[in-house]
Amino acid sequence: MALRPVRDQGVAGRPTLVQNVESLAHVALIARYGPGWFRSVGTHDSPGTALVTVTGLWESPRIVEVPLGTTLGSALGITPARAGGIQAVLLGGYGGGWLPTATALSLPFTEEAARGLGTSIGAGVVVLLPTGVCPLVEAARVVRYLEGEGAGQCGPCVNGLDVLATQFELLAHRPHSLRGGTSAFPVLCGLVEGRGACHHPDGVARFVRSALDVFGDHAALHLQRGPCQTTRPFLPVPATAGAVR
Amino acid sequence: MSRARFRLVVDPVACDGAGVCAELLPEIISLDPWDYPIVGPGEVPPSLVDLARRATVSCPRLALHLVRLEG
């Protein structure tokens, strides 16, 4: 029996409405100040603002309210000089996708624009990856974390994500033992995409595909010259029981 | 009234990779490296609908479903 959506069967078996606190805050403000006020910022299709969690710009992550449709670069006040210290940008959190810095900072911040680039604003998590850390080591930690976060319900996800995480760890730490270079990754992504009861494997595949896209040159360097010297971990990844590195 | 059209759908939670479906219906179903079924795209050709139905009832987990398409 397939799992039923919570809108049909949720808390105590009853139809359940799941609401986002940010949406409720918007509803309250619209009720108080009216739709015209709400639409005074944002674009026609994406009115209002979005709360964005930004990692990599300050000592610790901060939540910033971004008017939809403005570029991330101007909303966060990132100067060209500051942008030079950013290696790439992760949009939409760990189920989202990597973008080159210039692309991400000049993108009008809306869901439509993000989807046009194959990623998503998603939960509003933005990571600015600084230069000087190995992007493949960082991505490998995330892929292993995501693998461990699976619900363990569907065979292709349980098996596929483990192989995907292991292959990514090889690319990051022991690239010379990776037979066939990075050619196995698109195949492995294809073997998990759309084959779970939920979209967890699809999100992991999107993360992996975009990482190889944006860090392709870095992957080629690993394959030619070997791994980077280990750096201090940058991306926040909760500790898991079976953490490898 | 036109002939009914069908698609084969795997319930990924119920499926435990027994592989019976791919044995019975290799025309449509192949196995991934972990022995879980990969169903070919599109609808089931009319000539294979009876065999597809047999595959669904032969699945030890009843994880394969023949779904009638609307219209």
Interface residues (C-beta under 8 A of the other chain):
Chain A: M1 A2 L3 Q153 C154 G155 P156 C157 N159 G160 L191 R195 G196 A197
Chain B: D11 P12 V13 A14 C15 D16 G17 D32 P33 W34 D35 Y36 I38
